[in-house]
Amino acid sequence: MDTKAMFKLGYGLYVLTSRTGEKDNGCIINTVAQVTSNPNRISITVNKDNYTHDMIVESGIFNVSVLTNEVPFAVFQRFGFQSGRNCDKFEGYDSVKRGENGVLYCTEYTNAFISGKVVNQIDLGTHTMFIADVTDCGILSDATSVTYDYYQKNIKPQPKKDEAVVTGYRCTICGYIYEGDELPADFVCPLCKHGAEVFEPIR
């Protein structure tokens, strides 16, 4: 079975943000969908290892910023390759606005934002699906929404052909390299939190 077939599904990429107390945080997710129009509700699915997940469980509110094709890799590094438990992801990042729900959303490289208030949550094992009422939303630009496929082919840096040969496995999502002869079956990428099934050998 080639699980990379799952990557052919039509995903977008989003910055998911939340707030508890005086702490703001955000992460990258790829699963946002409208589930009903009346009432206007969306679902988001978030890895439980993400600090933003815990903040949403506590606060029950979040914003989704819809990224565009213009988004640079640096945005994914800021929101996807480090943990808000160890740093302030918004330090030195001014391209934000605070929504009516008090949560930040991104205003650059985004074409829309959606604010949600959780009404239900479903335990999916490694992830939680949150069902939320849309409490606010708006259009920010006419730029095209980025897809996961476009990110893979045009935004994520590709391995250099002249780089030193390393024995190990490369994450096909974020490029993280695990050095070693055998990748543990239960290995989870420390950067993007995907499992061993998305790694490819580099020998």
Salt bridges, closest charged atoms under 4 A:
GLU22 OE1 - ARG19 NH2 3.02
ASP24 OD2 - ARG19 NH1 2.71
ASP24 OD1 - ARG98 NH1 3.04
ASP54 OD1 - HIS53 ND1 3.06
ASP54 OD2 - ARG85 NH2 2.72
ASP123 OD1 - LYS48 NZ 2.76
ASP133 OD1 - ARG41 NE 2.58
ASP149 OD2 - LYS153 NZ 3.27
GLU163 OE2 - ARG170 NH2 2.98
GLU200 OE1 - LYS4 NZ 3.83
